[in-house]
Amino acid sequence: METCDCRKTKERSEEEYKRLINRLSRVEGQIRGIRGMVERSAYCPDILAQVAAANAALNAFAKELLSEHIRTCVTRDIREGKDETVDELLVTLQKLMK
């Protein structure tokens, strides 16, 4: 099994960076809210509704990041003949779909 090359980086535009950070900030706020609900002994279905909303927000973040990755890194690597990028993308998609 291949390991992640954690030295890889991606330069993002200021706009992309802000969009991603804003999405993550919203998710972070939702998680803090869920924690507060647990601390206040909120009713389970109410907490679970917030968990579903946080999951949806995190999935939206993942979709945006994946779309940008395909448009930039994957497209560039395929044009440069780096076929291993397709395998990396497939592994990434399998992880996302668990």
Secondary structure, DSSP 8 states (H G I E B T S, - for coil): -----TT------HHHHHHHHHHHHHHHHHHHHHHHHHHTT--HHHHHHHHHHHHHHHHHHHHHHHHHHIIIIIHHHHHTT-THHHHHHHHHHHHHT-
